[in-house]
Amino acid sequence: MRGNDNDNHNHNDKDTHKVEQVEHEMIASLAERMRPRDIDKGTLIPEASPPAHQFFHLHHMKSGGTSLSSWISCGKSRMDVHLATAGLSECGWGSYHRCIENESDGCRKRIDNAVVMNYCSPLAVTNYFNWTDADAVTMMRHPVDRVWSMFRFQTKSCFKCKDLKQIYQDMDAGNTTQYGSGICLPQLSNHITRNLQKNIDVRNLDTIELSDSERVADAIDSIQNRFTVVGVIERLQESIELFSHSFPWLSEEIEGVEKKCPFPHSNASPSHNRCGENGGNWDLPDHPDEETRKVIEDHNQLDIMVYEAALQHFQLQKLAVVFSSDEDVE
């Protein structure tokens, strides 16, 4: 019996060592990916423009994305060179599809020439436009809070002043024509998983051919292997530090530069949604009640799994920065 106990103890030690070795390798790899870098300004030839396709933000609606985009805009404005910038958003449903489907559309040239991009669309779109080698950042938010924020932000224009539980009932019953087409309803059900997918038809975003487990695996792989930095809005200050570590040009203050770039708070929910009595305000709480929270969770199980994976990855990113600092000291 004692021999068996020793064998089990040795086996457990080996397993622990393997896990620690794998984690160490992951952290070392992340540290290299997150190494500080600046925008290439093309200064070897004075008259040359900066190389295109250097940096993009994958913007998830109601996840701090507008604030992050504003912060990025401030950071690049401090540089002593013009950086061509473009954006593509599903919010403009018609212009999005024209850009995807029409090779002569003006957006193609803007995207092709841009140094910095804001993609408010699935990650697959960045591959479609050949931004595969660009540095990329994104910001995550807990799915329940994101959906509730989206509902409060578009209570009237998207969701026709209906209770969110009723909207989900209509979605489940296929009674959705009253909400129109476009991006409104897709925002309410596993939208972050869809946004992080590399394997999706960019011409028909509502056609999902993968299984749920395949979709989650694709989205988690994107988190772990595609982005230079993945922020988490609930851990904003730490996220700002991670972004500023990898991209010093985003730091609030830069030595020798007068302009400061604090992280802003943009796109707050409206104070008057016109959904109350006589066109007044329907006073919605900051957080959903327990019944509504449960309904949101039921319709966003994939997003919850992806978010939990993002939190684990966030911890590894923090360790990677510490690892980098230790390497610098050595």
C-alpha positions as CSV (number, residue, x, y, z in Angstrom):
1,M,0.0,0.0,0.0
2,R,2.8,2.4,0.9
3,G,4.4,1.7,-2.5
4,N,1.2,2.6,-4.2
5,D,0.9,5.8,-2.2
6,N,4.5,6.8,-3.2
7,D,3.7,6.0,-6.9
8,N,0.6,8.1,-6.8
9,H,2.5,11.0,-5.1
10,N,5.2,10.8,-7.8
11,H,2.6,10.7,-10.5
12,N,0.8,13.8,-9.1
13,D,4.1,15.6,-8.8
14,K,4.8,14.9,-12.5
15,D,1.3,16.1,-13.5
16,T,1.8,19.3,-11.5
17,H,5.2,19.9,-13.1
18,K,3.7,19.4,-16.6
19,V,0.9,21.9,-15.8
20,E,3.4,24.4,-14.5
21,Q,5.6,23.9,-17.5
22,V,2.8,24.4,-19.9
23,E,1.6,27.5,-18.1
24,H,5.2,28.9,-18.0
25,E,5.4,28.4,-21.8
26,M,2.1,30.1,-22.3
27,I,3.1,33.1,-20.2
28,A,6.5,33.4,-22.0
29,S,4.7,33.3,-25.3
30,L,2.2,35.9,-24.2
31,A,5.1,38.1,-22.9
32,E,6.6,38.0,-26.4
33,R,3.3,38.8,-28.0
34,M,2.7,41.7,-25.6
35,R,6.1,43.2,-25.9
36,P,6.0,47.0,-26.1
37,R,5.8,48.4,-29.6
38,D,5.0,51.6,-31.4
39,I,3.3,52.4,-34.7
40,D,5.8,52.1,-37.6
41,K,5.9,55.6,-39.0
42,G,7.8,54.8,-42.2
43,T,10.6,57.2,-41.2
44,L,13.4,55.4,-43.2
45,I,12.1,57.4,-46.2
46,P,11.0,60.9,-45.1
47,E,8.3,61.3,-47.6
48,A,6.9,57.8,-47.1
49,S,3.6,57.2,-45.5
50,P,3.4,54.8,-42.6
51,P,2.8,51.2,-43.7
52,A,-0.9,50.2,-43.8
53,H,-2.6,47.5,-41.7
54,Q,-0.8,47.9,-38.5
55,F,-3.4,48.1,-35.7
56,F,-7.1,47.4,-35.2
57,H,-9.6,47.4,-32.5
58,L,-12.3,44.8,-32.6
59,H,-15.3,46.7,-31.1
60,H,-18.0,44.8,-29.2
61,M,-21.0,47.0,-28.8
62,K,-21.7,48.1,-25.2
63,S,-18.4,46.7,-23.9
64,G,-16.5,49.9,-23.5
65,G,-15.6,49.8,-27.2
66,T,-16.5,53.5,-28.0
67,S,-14.4,54.6,-25.0
68,L,-11.5,52.4,-26.2
69,S,-11.8,53.8,-29.7
70,S,-11.8,57.4,-28.4
71,W,-8.7,56.6,-26.4
72,I,-7.0,55.1,-29.4
73,S,-7.9,58.1,-31.4
74,C,-6.3,60.4,-28.8
75,G,-3.2,58.3,-28.6
76,K,-2.6,58.3,-32.4
77,S,-3.3,62.1,-32.6
78,R,-0.3,62.8,-30.4
79,M,2.1,61.2,-33.0
80,D,4.1,63.5,-35.2
81,V,2.7,61.8,-38.4
82,H,-0.7,61.4,-40.0
83,L,-2.1,57.9,-39.6
84,A,-4.8,57.0,-42.1
85,T,-7.7,55.6,-40.2
86,A,-10.9,53.8,-41.3
87,G,-13.8,51.9,-39.7
88,L,-16.4,49.3,-40.6
89,S,-19.5,48.8,-38.5
90,E,-22.5,46.5,-38.7
91,C,-24.5,49.4,-37.2
92,G,-24.6,50.7,-40.8
93,W,-26.2,47.5,-42.1
94,G,-26.5,48.7,-45.7
95,S,-23.0,50.2,-45.9
96,Y,-21.5,47.2,-44.3
97,H,-22.9,44.9,-46.9
98,R,-22.0,47.2,-49.8
99,C,-18.4,47.2,-48.5
100,I,-18.3,43.4,-48.2
101,E,-20.1,42.6,-51.5
102,N,-19.0,45.4,-53.8
103,E,-15.3,45.4,-54.7
104,S,-15.6,48.9,-56.2
105,D,-17.2,50.4,-53.1
106,G,-15.2,53.4,-51.7
107,C,-14.7,51.7,-48.3
108,R,-12.4,49.1,-49.9
109,K,-9.7,51.7,-50.6
110,R,-10.0,53.3,-47.2
111,I,-9.6,50.0,-45.5
112,D,-6.7,49.0,-47.7
113,N,-4.8,52.2,-47.0
114,A,-5.6,52.5,-43.3
115,V,-2.9,52.2,-40.7
116,V,-5.4,52.0,-37.9
117,M,-8.9,50.3,-38.1
118,N,-12.0,50.1,-35.9
119,Y,-13.9,46.9,-36.8
120,C,-17.4,46.8,-35.2
121,S,-17.9,43.4,-36.8
122,P,-16.9,39.8,-36.5
123,L,-13.2,38.9,-36.5
124,A,-13.6,37.0,-39.7
125,V,-14.1,40.4,-41.5
126,T,-10.5,41.4,-40.5
127,N,-9.2,38.3,-42.3
128,Y,-11.5,39.0,-45.3
129,F,-9.8,42.4,-45.7
130,N,-6.3,41.0,-45.0
131,W,-5.5,42.4,-41.6
132,T,-4.3,39.1,-40.4
133,D,-0.8,40.3,-39.3
134,A,-2.0,43.6,-37.6
135,D,-1.7,44.1,-33.9
136,A,-5.2,43.7,-32.5
137,V,-7.0,44.7,-29.2
138,T,-10.5,44.2,-27.9
139,M,-12.5,44.8,-24.7
140,M,-14.7,42.2,-23.0
141,R,-17.7,42.6,-20.7
142,H,-19.9,40.2,-18.8
143,P,-22.6,39.1,-21.2
144,V,-25.5,39.9,-18.9
145,D,-24.3,43.5,-18.3
146,R,-23.5,44.0,-22.0
147,V,-27.0,42.8,-23.1
148,W,-28.7,44.9,-20.4
149,S,-26.7,47.9,-21.4
150,M,-27.6,47.4,-25.1
151,F,-31.3,47.2,-24.1
152,R,-31.1,50.4,-22.1
153,F,-29.2,52.1,-24.9
154,Q,-31.6,51.2,-27.7
155,T,-34.9,50.7,-25.8
156,K,-37.0,52.6,-28.3
157,S,-35.2,52.5,-31.6
158,C,-34.3,48.8,-31.6
159,F,-36.6,47.2,-29.0
160,K,-39.8,49.2,-29.4
161,C,-40.2,50.0,-25.7
162,K,-40.9,46.3,-24.9
163,D,-39.9,44.5,-21.8
164,L,-36.7,42.5,-22.5
165,K,-38.3,39.2,-21.4
166,Q,-41.1,39.8,-24.0
167,I,-38.5,40.4,-26.7
168,Y,-36.8,37.1,-25.9
169,Q,-40.2,35.4,-26.0
170,D,-40.8,36.9,-29.5
171,M,-37.4,35.7,-30.6
172,D,-38.0,32.2,-29.4
173,A,-41.4,32.2,-31.2
174,G,-39.9,33.6,-34.4
175,N,-42.1,36.7,-34.1
176,T,-39.4,39.2,-35.0
177,T,-40.6,41.2,-38.0
178,Q,-41.8,44.0,-35.7
179,Y,-38.1,44.7,-34.8
180,G,-36.9,45.0,-38.3
181,S,-33.7,43.6,-39.8
182,G,-30.2,44.6,-39.0
183,I,-28.1,44.3,-35.9
184,C,-30.6,44.8,-33.1
185,L,-31.8,41.3,-32.2
186,P,-28.5,39.6,-32.9
187,Q,-27.0,41.7,-30.1
188,L,-29.1,39.9,-27.6
189,S,-28.0,36.3,-28.1
190,N,-24.4,35.1,-28.0
191,H,-23.2,38.1,-30.0
192,I,-19.7,38.1,-28.5
193,T,-19.1,34.5,-29.6
194,R,-20.2,35.5,-33.1
195,N,-18.0,38.6,-33.0
196,L,-14.9,36.5,-32.1
197,Q,-15.4,33.9,-34.7
198,K,-12.9,33.5,-37.5
199,N,-15.0,30.9,-39.2
200,I,-18.2,32.7,-40.3
201,D,-19.6,33.8,-43.6
202,V,-19.0,37.6,-43.6
203,R,-21.6,38.0,-46.4
204,N,-24.3,36.2,-44.3
205,L,-23.6,36.7,-40.7
206,D,-26.8,35.1,-39.5
207,T,-25.9,31.8,-41.1
208,I,-24.2,29.7,-38.4
209,E,-22.9,26.4,-39.7
210,L,-20.7,25.4,-36.7
211,S,-22.0,23.5,-33.7
212,D,-22.2,25.5,-30.4
213,S,-19.0,23.7,-29.1
214,E,-17.2,24.6,-32.3
215,R,-18.3,28.2,-32.1
216,V,-17.1,28.5,-28.5
217,A,-13.8,26.8,-29.4
218,D,-13.3,29.2,-32.3
219,A,-14.0,32.3,-30.2
220,I,-11.7,31.1,-27.3
221,D,-8.9,30.4,-29.8
222,S,-9.3,34.0,-31.0
223,I,-8.9,35.3,-27.5
224,Q,-5.9,33.2,-26.7
225,N,-4.1,33.5,-30.0
226,R,-5.2,36.5,-32.1
227,F,-5.1,39.6,-29.9
228,T,-2.1,41.4,-28.6
229,V,-4.2,42.5,-25.6
230,V,-7.6,41.5,-24.4
231,G,-9.1,44.0,-21.9
232,V,-12.0,43.4,-19.5
233,I,-14.2,46.4,-18.7
234,E,-14.9,45.2,-15.2
235,R,-11.2,45.4,-14.5
236,L,-10.7,48.6,-16.3
237,Q,-7.6,50.1,-14.6
238,E,-5.7,46.8,-15.0
239,S,-6.8,46.7,-18.6
240,I,-5.5,50.2,-19.3
241,E,-2.2,49.2,-17.8
242,L,-2.0,46.2,-20.1
243,F,-2.9,48.2,-23.2
244,S,-0.3,50.9,-22.2
245,H,2.4,48.2,-21.6
246,S,2.0,46.8,-25.2
247,F,1.3,50.2,-26.8
248,P,3.2,52.9,-25.0
249,W,1.6,55.5,-27.4
250,L,-1.7,54.9,-25.6
251,S,-0.3,55.9,-22.2
252,E,-2.2,58.7,-20.5
253,E,1.0,60.7,-20.2
254,I,4.1,60.5,-22.5
255,E,7.3,62.2,-21.5
256,G,8.0,65.3,-23.5
257,V,4.4,65.4,-24.9
258,E,1.9,68.0,-23.5
259,K,-1.3,66.3,-24.6
260,K,-2.7,63.8,-22.1
261,C,-5.0,60.9,-23.1
262,P,-7.0,59.7,-20.1
263,F,-9.4,56.8,-20.7
264,P,-12.8,58.3,-21.4
265,H,-16.4,57.2,-20.6
266,S,-18.4,57.4,-23.8
267,N,-21.8,56.4,-25.1
268,A,-23.7,56.2,-21.8
269,S,-27.3,55.1,-21.8
270,P,-29.7,58.0,-22.6
271,S,-31.3,59.8,-19.7
272,H,-34.6,60.1,-21.7
273,N,-35.6,57.0,-23.7
274,R,-39.1,58.2,-24.7
275,C,-40.6,54.9,-23.6
276,G,-42.5,56.1,-20.6
277,E,-46.0,57.5,-20.2
278,N,-46.8,60.2,-22.7
279,G,-43.4,59.9,-24.3
280,G,-41.5,60.4,-21.1
281,N,-38.6,58.3,-19.7
282,W,-39.0,54.7,-18.8
283,D,-36.7,54.6,-15.7
284,L,-34.7,51.4,-16.1
285,P,-32.4,50.3,-13.3
286,D,-28.7,50.0,-13.8
287,H,-28.9,46.2,-13.5
288,P,-31.7,43.7,-14.5
289,D,-33.9,42.0,-11.9
290,E,-33.2,38.4,-11.2
291,E,-35.9,37.1,-13.6
292,T,-34.6,39.2,-16.5
293,R,-31.0,38.2,-15.6
294,K,-31.9,34.5,-15.8
295,V,-33.5,35.0,-19.2
296,I,-30.4,36.8,-20.5
297,E,-28.2,34.1,-19.2
298,D,-30.3,31.4,-20.8
299,H,-29.9,33.1,-24.2
300,N,-26.2,33.8,-23.8
301,Q,-24.7,30.5,-22.6
302,L,-22.0,30.5,-25.3
303,D,-21.0,34.1,-24.4
304,I,-20.7,33.3,-20.7
305,M,-18.3,30.4,-21.5
306,V,-16.2,32.7,-23.8
307,Y,-16.2,35.4,-21.2
308,E,-15.0,33.0,-18.5
309,A,-12.1,32.0,-20.8
310,A,-11.3,35.6,-21.4
311,L,-11.0,36.2,-17.6
312,Q,-8.5,33.3,-17.4
313,H,-6.6,34.7,-20.3
314,F,-6.6,38.1,-18.6
315,Q,-4.8,36.7,-15.6
316,L,-2.2,35.1,-17.9
317,Q,-1.7,38.5,-19.5
318,K,-1.0,40.1,-16.2
319,L,1.6,37.4,-15.4
320,A,3.1,37.9,-18.8
321,V,3.8,41.6,-18.0
322,V,5.4,40.5,-14.7
323,F,7.4,37.9,-16.6
324,S,8.6,40.6,-19.1
325,S,9.7,42.9,-16.2
326,D,11.6,40.0,-14.6
327,E,13.3,39.3,-17.9
328,D,14.3,43.0,-18.3
329,V,15.8,43.0,-14.8
330,E,17.9,39.9,-15.6
